[in-house]
């Protein structure tokens, strides 16, 4: 059911994009980027270009956040590994004092 709803959602988004492109097929705008001015740019290119740029920004922001989380998790894992190693060393030391082994 989830797969069907995902595919249905994708189909709706694609159909809306196609409808937007057909509805604005002949319209053109001028874009002033500050350092360059583009004349006669189709509205469809502007809309889809904005979407692509937005997705790239979200990707870069997501990678930055993901790397921070991975670093924190790695540090936490190292602390837990050192703590576990310390506990196993204490058990081995106490077992050696008592004359036994860890298997007993």
TORPA-4810 file (N, C-alpha, C, O; in nm, 3 decimals):
<nodes>
NODE_1_0.082_-0.119_0.000_0.000_0.000_0.000_0.087_0.127_0.000_0.057_0.224_-0.069_X
NODE_2_0.196_0.125_0.078_0.286_0.240_0.082_0.349_0.265_-0.054_0.364_0.380_-0.097_X
NODE_3_0.385_0.158_-0.118_0.449_0.172_-0.249_0.353_0.237_-0.348_0.392_0.324_-0.426_X
NODE_4_0.228_0.194_-0.343_0.128_0.251_-0.433_0.107_0.400_-0.404_0.098_0.480_-0.496_X
NODE_5_0.098_0.437_-0.277_0.075_0.577_-0.243_0.196_0.663_-0.283_0.179_0.778_-0.324_X
NODE_6_0.317_0.608_-0.271_0.436_0.681_-0.314_0.437_0.703_-0.464_0.469_0.813_-0.511_X
NODE_7_0.402_0.600_-0.538_0.396_0.613_-0.684_0.284_0.707_-0.727_0.299_0.784_-0.822_X
NODE_8_0.170_0.702_-0.657_0.059_0.792_-0.689_0.099_0.936_-0.662_0.067_1.025_-0.741_X
NODE_9_0.168_0.961_-0.552_0.215_1.096_-0.521_0.313_1.147_-0.626_0.306_1.263_-0.666_X
NODE_10_0.403_1.061_-0.668_0.498_1.097_-0.773_0.426_1.130_-0.903_0.462_1.226_-0.972_X
NODE_11_0.326_1.051_-0.937_0.250_1.075_-1.059_0.178_1.210_-1.052_0.172_1.282_-1.152_X
NODE_12_0.123_1.244_-0.936_0.055_1.372_-0.920_0.153_1.488_-0.939_0.120_1.585_-1.007_X
NODE_13_0.271_1.478_-0.880_0.372_1.584_-0.893_0.414_1.598_-1.039_0.427_1.710_-1.089_X
NODE_14_0.435_1.488_-1.108_0.475_1.494_-1.249_0.364_1.557_-1.333_0.391_1.640_-1.419_X
NODE_15_0.239_1.517_-1.308_0.128_1.574_-1.385_0.113_1.724_-1.359_0.082_1.799_-1.451_X
NODE_16_0.134_1.767_-1.235_0.127_1.910_-1.205_0.239_1.987_-1.276_0.217_2.098_-1.325_X
NODE_17_0.357_1.928_-1.281_0.468_1.990_-1.352_0.441_2.003_-1.500_0.469_2.106_-1.561_X
NODE_18_0.386_1.899_-1.558_0.352_1.903_-1.702_0.244_2.007_-1.727_0.252_2.082_-1.825_X
NODE_19_0.142_2.013_-1.641_0.035_2.111_-1.657_0.090_2.253_-1.645_0.050_2.341_-1.721_X
NODE_20_0.180_2.276_-1.551_0.241_2.409_-1.535_0.320_2.446_-1.660_0.312_2.558_-1.709_X
NODE_21_0.397_2.351_-1.710_0.479_2.378_-1.829_0.393_2.410_-1.951_0.425_2.500_-2.028_X
NODE_22_0.284_2.336_-1.968_0.196_2.361_-2.083_0.123_2.493_-2.068_0.103_2.564_-2.167_X
NODE_23_0.082_2.526_-1.946_0.007_2.650_-1.924_0.092_2.774_-1.943_0.039_2.880_-1.978_X
NODE_24_0.221_2.763_-1.920_0.311_2.879_-1.932_0.410_2.864_-2.047_0.520_2.919_-2.041_X
NODE_25_0.373_2.791_-2.149_0.466_2.758_-2.258_0.517_2.881_-2.332_0.635_2.885_-2.366_X
NODE_26_0.434_2.980_-2.357_0.477_3.093_-2.438_0.523_3.214_-2.357_0.560_3.316_-2.415_X
NODE_27_0.522_3.205_-2.228_0.555_3.320_-2.145_0.705_3.328_-2.120_0.772_3.228_-2.092_X
NODE_28_0.756_3.450_-2.131_0.898_3.471_-2.108_0.916_3.588_-2.011_0.833_3.679_-2.007_X
NODE_29_1.023_3.585_-1.935_1.052_3.689_-1.836_1.198_3.729_-1.847_1.279_3.660_-1.909_X
NODE_30_1.230_3.843_-1.786_1.369_3.888_-1.778_1.416_3.865_-1.635_1.343_3.893_-1.540_X
NODE_31_1.536_3.814_-1.618_1.592_3.786_-1.486_1.716_3.872_-1.467_1.809_3.868_-1.547_X
NODE_32_1.716_3.949_-1.358_1.831_4.031_-1.323_1.900_3.965_-1.204_1.846_3.965_-1.093_X
NODE_33_2.018_3.908_-1.226_2.092_3.839_-1.120_2.190_3.931_-1.047_2.264_3.885_-0.961_X
NODE_34_2.190_4.057_-1.080_2.280_4.153_-1.017_2.403_4.180_-1.100_2.440_4.296_-1.120_X
NODE_35_2.467_4.078_-1.147_2.587_4.094_-1.229_2.560_4.064_-1.376_2.643_4.094_-1.462_X
NODE_36_2.444_4.005_-1.405_2.406_3.975_-1.543_2.254_3.978_-1.552_2.184_3.942_-1.457_X
NODE_37_2.203_4.020_-1.666_2.059_4.022_-1.690_2.029_3.927_-1.806_2.088_3.936_-1.914_X
NODE_38_1.938_3.837_-1.781_1.897_3.741_-1.884_1.760_3.784_-1.937_1.665_3.798_-1.859_X
NODE_39_1.749_3.804_-2.065_1.623_3.842_-2.129_1.559_3.721_-2.195_1.627_3.630_-2.240_X
NODE_40_1.429_3.722_-2.199_1.350_3.620_-2.269_1.377_3.479_-2.218_1.407_3.389_-2.296_X
NODE_41_1.368_3.460_-2.087_1.384_3.327_-2.028_1.244_3.270_-2.005_1.161_3.336_-1.941_X
NODE_42_1.216_3.151_-2.055_1.083_3.092_-2.033_1.054_3.073_-1.883_1.143_3.037_-1.806_X
NODE_43_0.930_3.098_-1.844_0.888_3.086_-1.704_0.909_2.944_-1.654_0.944_2.923_-1.538_X
NODE_44_0.890_2.847_-1.739_0.908_2.707_-1.701_1.052_2.681_-1.658_1.075_2.611_-1.559_X
NODE_45_1.148_2.736_-1.731_1.289_2.719_-1.692_1.317_2.784_-1.558_1.393_2.730_-1.476_X
NODE_46_1.257_2.900_-1.535_1.277_2.969_-1.408_1.222_2.885_-1.293_1.289_2.868_-1.191_X
NODE_47_1.102_2.832_-1.308_1.040_2.753_-1.202_1.118_2.625_-1.174_1.150_2.596_-1.058_X
NODE_48_1.148_2.551_-1.276_1.221_2.426_-1.255_1.366_2.449_-1.215_1.423_2.370_-1.140_X
NODE_49_1.425_2.556_-1.266_1.561_2.591_-1.222_1.564_2.626_-1.074_1.656_2.587_-1.002_X
NODE_50_1.463_2.700_-1.029_1.453_2.733_-0.886_1.436_2.608_-0.801_1.491_2.599_-0.692_X
NODE_51_1.360_2.512_-0.852_1.341_2.387_-0.779_1.473_2.310_-0.768_1.506_2.257_-0.662_X
NODE_52_1.548_2.305_-0.876_1.676_2.233_-0.875_1.776_2.301_-0.781_1.847_2.234_-0.706_X
NODE_53_1.781_2.435_-0.786_1.871_2.507_-0.696_1.831_2.484_-0.550_1.917_2.464_-0.464_X
NODE_54_1.702_2.486_-0.523_1.654_2.460_-0.387_1.691_2.320_-0.339_1.730_2.303_-0.223_X
NODE_55_1.680_2.222_-0.426_1.718_2.086_-0.389_1.867_2.076_-0.360_1.909_2.004_-0.270_X
NODE_56_1.948_2.149_-0.437_2.092_2.148_-0.413_2.126_2.212_-0.278_2.213_2.163_-0.207_X
NODE_57_2.057_2.320_-0.243_2.080_2.385_-0.114_2.043_2.291_0.000_2.117_2.281_0.099_X
NODE_58_1.930_2.224_-0.012_1.889_2.130_0.092_1.988_2.014_0.102_2.016_1.968_0.213_X
NODE_59_2.040_1.968_-0.009_2.139_1.860_-0.007_2.265_1.903_0.067_2.316_1.829_0.151_X
NODE_60_2.314_2.022_0.037_2.436_2.071_0.104_2.412_2.088_0.253_2.496_2.049_0.334_X
NODE_61_2.297_2.145_0.290_2.266_2.163_0.432_2.249_2.028_0.501_2.290_2.011_0.616_X
NODE_62_2.189_1.933_0.433_2.170_1.800_0.491_2.301_1.727_0.511_2.318_1.658_0.611_X
NODE_63_2.393_1.741_0.418_2.524_1.676_0.431_2.598_1.733_0.550_2.661_1.659_0.626_X
NODE_64_2.593_1.865_0.567_2.660_1.929_0.680_2.603_1.877_0.812_2.679_1.842_0.903_X
NODE_65_2.471_1.872_0.824_2.408_1.823_0.947_2.440_1.674_0.968_2.466_1.632_1.081_X
NODE_66_2.438_1.597_0.862_2.466_1.454_0.873_2.609_1.430_0.921_2.632_1.341_1.003_X
NODE_67_2.703_1.506_0.871_2.842_1.489_0.915_2.859_1.523_1.063_2.937_1.458_1.132_X
NODE_68_2.786_1.623_1.111_2.792_1.657_1.253_2.738_1.543_1.338_2.798_1.506_1.439_X
NODE_69_2.625_1.486_1.299_2.565_1.376_1.373_2.657_1.254_1.372_2.674_1.188_1.475_X
NODE_70_2.716_1.224_1.258_2.808_1.110_1.249_2.929_1.128_1.339_2.976_1.032_1.400_X
NODE_71_2.980_1.251_1.348_3.094_1.278_1.435_3.056_1.255_1.581_3.132_1.194_1.655_X
NODE_72_2.939_1.304_1.622_2.894_1.283_1.760_2.875_1.135_1.791_2.914_1.088_1.898_X
NODE_73_2.816_1.062_1.698_2.795_0.919_1.719_2.928_0.844_1.725_2.943_0.752_1.806_X
NODE_74_3.024_0.882_1.642_3.155_0.819_1.645_3.224_0.843_1.779_3.283_0.751_1.836_X
NODE_75_3.217_0.967_1.829_3.277_0.998_1.959_3.210_0.919_2.071_3.277_0.868_2.161_X
NODE_76_3.078_0.908_2.065_3.004_0.833_2.167_3.042_0.685_2.162_3.061_0.622_2.266_X
NODE_77_3.054_0.632_2.042_3.092_0.491_2.027_3.232_0.466_2.083_3.256_0.364_2.147_X
NODE_78_3.324_0.560_2.058_3.461_0.545_2.111_3.461_0.547_2.263_3.532_0.468_2.325_X
NODE_79_3.383_0.636_2.325_3.375_0.642_2.470_3.320_0.512_2.526_3.371_0.460_2.625_X
NODE_80_3.215_0.459_2.463_3.156_0.333_2.509_3.253_0.218_2.491_3.259_0.129_2.576_X
NODE_81_3.330_0.217_2.383_3.429_0.111_2.361_3.537_0.115_2.466_3.578_0.011_2.518_X
NODE_82_3.585_0.236_2.499_3.688_0.248_2.602_3.634_0.208_2.738_3.705_0.144_2.815_X
NODE_83_3.511_0.243_2.768_3.451_0.205_2.895_3.436_0.053_2.904_3.464_-0.006_3.008_X
NODE_84_3.392_-0.010_2.797_3.376_-0.156_2.795_3.512_-0.225_2.807_3.525_-0.326_2.876_X
NODE_85_3.612_-0.171_2.740_3.746_-0.227_2.748_3.799_-0.217_2.891_3.865_-0.308_2.941_X
NODE_86_3.770_-0.105_2.957_3.812_-0.086_3.095_3.743_-0.185_3.188_3.806_-0.238_3.279_X
NODE_87_3.614_-0.210_3.166_3.541_-0.307_3.250_3.594_-0.449_3.230_3.605_-0.525_3.326_X
NODE_88_3.627_-0.486_3.106_3.678_-0.621_3.083_3.819_-0.637_3.144_3.854_-0.745_3.189_X
NODE_89_3.897_-0.529_3.144_4.030_-0.534_3.208_4.017_-0.552_3.358_4.093_-0.627_3.418_X
NODE_90_3.919_-0.483_3.419_3.896_-0.498_3.564_3.854_-0.640_3.598_3.900_-0.695_3.698_X
NODE_91_3.768_-0.701_3.516_3.725_-0.839_3.542_3.843_-0.935_3.530_3.856_-1.027_3.611_X
NODE_92_3.928_-0.914_3.431_4.043_-1.002_3.413_4.139_-0.988_3.530_4.196_-1.087_3.576_X
NODE_93_4.159_-0.866_3.578_4.249_-0.843_3.691_4.195_-0.907_3.817_4.270_-0.971_3.891_X
NODE_94_4.065_-0.892_3.843_4.009_-0.952_3.964_4.008_-1.105_3.955_4.027_-1.172_4.056_X
NODE_95_3.985_-1.159_3.835_3.987_-1.305_3.819_4.129_-1.358_3.839_4.146_-1.465_3.897_X
NODE_96_4.229_-1.284_3.793_4.369_-1.328_3.810_4.406_-1.324_3.957_4.480_-1.412_4.002_X
NODE_97_4.359_-1.226_4.033_4.387_-1.220_4.176_4.329_-1.338_4.251_4.389_-1.389_4.346_X
NODE_98_4.212_-1.381_4.207_4.145_-1.492_4.275_4.197_-1.627_4.228_4.158_-1.731_4.281_X
NODE_99_4.283_-1.627_4.131_4.341_-1.751_4.081_4.255_-1.821_3.978_4.283_-1.936_3.943_X
NODE_100_4.152_-1.755_3.928_4.064_-1.817_3.829_4.087_-1.757_3.692_4.182_-1.683_3.668_X
NODE_101_3.997_-1.791_3.604_4.000_-1.736_3.468_3.867_-1.670_3.439_3.774_-1.681_3.518_X
NODE_102_3.858_-1.602_3.329_3.733_-1.539_3.291_3.627_-1.640_3.250_3.508_-1.607_3.250_X
NODE_103_3.668_-1.760_3.215_3.574_-1.861_3.170_3.502_-1.929_3.286_3.400_-1.994_3.265_X
NODE_104_3.551_-1.917_3.403_3.491_-1.985_3.518_3.371_-1.913_3.570_3.309_-1.958_3.666_X
</nodes>
